[in-house]
Amino acid sequence: MTVKSQPRFFPNLLSNRHYSGTVSTLLYNWSIFAGALFFSLVTLITGMLLPEPWPWLFWISSAGVMSLCLSILVTSYLVYDRGQQHEYDRLAELGQVDQANVIVDITCGKLRGTRGLLPRFKGGHYFLIDIYNAEKMPDSALRRARELEPPLQAERRIYQRPGQTHSLPLPHNWADIIYCSFSLHELHHAADRDALFAEFARVLKPGGRLLIAEHGRDWFNFAAFGPGVFSYFSPTMWQKHLTKAGLTVQTHERWRSLVHLWVATREPR
């Protein structure tokens, strides 16, 4: 992993499962929220200085932008943080994590899902593979996440390694579970996604399970995140990648309407 060993801000907030999803949304995208606040203030003040009927147009614009920002934060809390069970808990149940001996966690630097799954995995070996590529993943929010993310607590069972989409540093037919928590949508090129799913099929044992949590490019997520929905991909596209890699979907369900949870298996050949 190339995540900085000493985060500069808010390590306790980002590590706390009760509100880490909401806090990370705000911190990693602070420039967007700051820009929205500035726009809202400017349009609000401008509206006060204009004659009728123009003020209402500016005030509605200001209120609309602030409402979208508030909607994103409230949705983040409802989806990621509300209640005692989170999406990684549900995915652990569906994928029978407690029966695994070797888990491979694919990340681009964000570790919220990792921190959530680790307590559910009591034994065996946990491999955290960082597939971050600065040239192919230029998103400023992801870069900030890597700078701010607190390091994992050292454990002998956790191994952290860099990897590439076309070449994971792992042997054939080896992992019981591969876990991807909101990391796959960072792969913008279809060829990279195809290569990575082919690697999943190579690394998984016969009967091994691939666990995926991802938002979808759909109306539910558009209503919650606005234009941010276009950073995600449709469930149909993920299904195509799974099928092309020879993986069979066992379970596909929605988590609180906005997150898609998949469990796919590699069938014995």
N, C-alpha and C positions, 0 to 999 in steps of 0.2 A: 504494500500500500504506500502511496505517496501523500496520504493525508498528513497534514502537519501534526507533529507530536504534541505541540502546545497550542491549543486554541487561544485566540485573543479575547473573545467575548462570550459571555453567557453559556459556559460549558454545562452548568447544572441545569439550566432551562432546557437545553437541547437533549440532555440525557434523561429527563423526567418523562415517563410514559404518559402522565396525566395531561400534559399540554405540549409535548414536544412537536406534534404535528402542526399546531397553530403557530407556535413560536418560530419554527423553521420556515413556514410559509412567509411570515413577516420578515424575518431576518435575511433570508436568501433572496427575497425580491424587494428589499427595502427601497431600491432606487425607483422601482415602478410605483410603489406606494407614495414615495416622496414627490415624484413627478405628478401623480394624480392629485395630491394635496395642493401642490403649487398651482396646478391648472384650476382647481376648484376655487381657490382663494382669488386668483386673478379674474376669473369669470364672475365671481360673486361681486367683487369690488367694481369691475367694469359695468356690471348691470346696474349698480347703484348710481352710476354717473350718466347713464343714457336716458333719453326721454322715452315715454311710452310709445309703442308697446314692447320695445326691445329688451327692457330689463327682464321680463319673464323668460325670454329665450335663453338668456345667459344664466339665470337662476336655475332653470330646469336642467341645463347642461351641467352646472356645478353639482346639483343634487344627484343627477344621474351617475356621474363619475364616482362620487363619494358612496353612493348606494352600492355600486359594483364592488368597490374595495371592501365595504362592510360585508357584502354578501360572500366574498371570497374567504374572509377571515372566519365568519360564522360557519360557513360550509366546511372549512378546514377543521374547525373544532368538532362539528357534528359527525364528520366522516372519520377523522383520525383519532380524536381524543375522548369523545363522550362515552361514558359507561365503563364497565370493568372489562369488557371484551373488545379487542381491537381486531383489525383485519388480519394481522399476522397470527393472532390466536385462532381465528376461524380457519385460516389456511393450514395451520399446524394440525388442527383436528382432521380436516379433510385429507391431508397428506400423510397422516399417521407418523408424525415426526418422532414420537416417543419410541417407535420401533426401529429407527434408523441407527446405523453405526457410523456412516460417513455422510456428512452434509457439505455440499459446495454452495457457497453464497456468492452470487454474481452482483457486484456493485460498481458504481461509478464514483463512489466517494461518500454518498449519503448512507448513514449507518442506523437510522431509526428502525428500519425493519430488522436489521441484525440484532440490535439490542432487544427487540421484542421477541425474536425467535429463540435466542440463546437460552433463556430460562426454561423454555419448554423442551430443550434438548439436554438431557441429564448426563449422557455419556458419549463415548466415541470421539470422533475427530471432526473438527469444524474448519473447513478451508474457506477463507475469504479471498476471493479473486477480484482484483481491481482492474477493470477493462477500460479505464479512462484513457482517452486519446484527445489531447488538447487541440489538435488540428481538426478532428472530425466532430468534436463536441465543444463548440465555441461559446455555449450559453453562459452568460455572466452569472446567472443564479447558481449554476452548477459549480462554477469556479469559486464563488463565495462559500458555497456549502463545503467544499473541500478545505477552504481556509479556516472555517469556523467549527467544523465538526470535531467534537472531543474524541480523543483516541479511546479505543476499547480497553477495558481493564485486562491486564495481562493474565492469560491462562495457558497452561501447558497444552491443552487440547485445541487451542485456536492457532491456526497457521495462516499468515497473511502473505499473499504473493501477487505480483503483477501478472497480467495476462493480456492476450489479444483475441479479438473475436474469432479469428481463423485458427488459433492455436492456443488452447487452454493448457496450462502446465500440469496436466493430470493424465493418468494412464487410462487405457481402454477398460470398459466394463467394470467400473470401480465404485462409482458413487451410488448410494441408496437414494439420495435426494439432491436435486439442484433447485435452489431457491432464488427467485428474482423478485425483489420488492421495489417496484417503481423505478427500475433501472433500464429496462429494455427500450423505452420510448426515447432515450437519449441517443439511440442508434438511428440516425436519420437516413442512412443509405440501405436500401433493400438487400444489397449484396452482403453487407456486414451482418444484417439480421439472419439471412440465410446461412451464412458461414457459422454464426454462433449457434443456431439451432442444430446444425449438423454436428457441431462439437458436443452439444448436449446429448444427442443420440449416441455419439461415440463413447462419452464418459459414463453415462448411466449404465448400471447393471441391467440385465434382462429383468423386467418387472420394476425397475427403478422409476421414481416419480419426479416430474418437473412441476414445481409450484410457482405460479406467476400471480402477481398482483399489479394491475395496471388500470388507470383511467381509460375511458374510451372516447373517441371522437363522436359524440352523440348529443342529442338534444338535452338530456339531463345535465351533462357536464357543461354544455354551452350556457344553459340557464344559470349554472353556479359560477363558472369561471370566465364567462364572456369569451373574448378572443383567445384566451389562454388554452382553450380546447384544441386549437390547431397544433399544439405541441404534442398531442397524443395521436394514436392511431385507432382505427376501427377494430372491433372484435373480430370481424370477418378477416381482416388482414392477419391477425395473430393466428387464427384458425388455419389459414393457408400456410403459414410458416411451420406450424406444428405438423400438418399433413405432409408437407414436402420433406420434412426431416424424418418421417416415419413414426411420429409419436401419436398416440391415440388419446383423445380427451376422455377422461373418466368423469370429471365433474367440471361444470362451468356455472357459476352463480354470481349474482350481484351482491355487493356489500353496501348497504345503505344507499342503494340506487346508483351510486356514482363510481364504484370500483368493481372491476371484473376480477374474479378469482378463478383461476384454472388449476386443475390437477390433471396432468397428462402422463402417460406411462410409455415406457419403451417395452414393447412386447418381445418375448423371446423369439429369436430368429433361428 
